[in-house]
């Protein structure tokens, strides 16, 4: 199994500002995934972060809005840039268990944009 | 990846078995069925997965029909802590980057 820690757990932000979310894993993993869960909705994959290369973004998500860093095999950050109220969501970091096929998730970062 | 259809909500009495259905009629031969759940204000939690055969672990049992077009997740003795949204997902291999979380089934366990 993998233990994932996310910071901050929640934050209230002003429109137009940016916030960086950190994700720390207790073991080395190849891929890390960032999801968004809007209020009352299911999870949507934002991007896949590989160490040493640029993140791969899903349709509807762009690097300028959601820049991602992956400096090593246990850490990643997701920045939500120039925030608007529509960005109010829970942002979740996840990793795949090696050879198990299961995803492990952090507790999420709940952002509210005023 | 095959899409899935689940009832939006279900109730279950505490201590009884909870049977959560999932239709995946377009599943292909090498796609797996995964189940996750999300308890309020927490990240999703893996429950179980299978390909063809029925599977059981300490959390639940997964029954997959012979034609693989549907499956049922069984929580044998539901407790109040099992109240959550349950997601049935069909993916190719481990394909975590192809995980599509549908709307899921909101299970409410009633005392």
Interface residues (C-beta under 8 A of the other chain):
Chain A: X4 X31 X33 X42 X43 X44 X45 X48 X56 X92 X94 X96 X100 X101 X102 X103 X104 X105 X106 X107 X108
Chain B: X32 X34 X36 X41 X42 X43 X44 X45 X46 X49 X87 X93 X94 X96 X97 X99 X101 X102 X103 X104
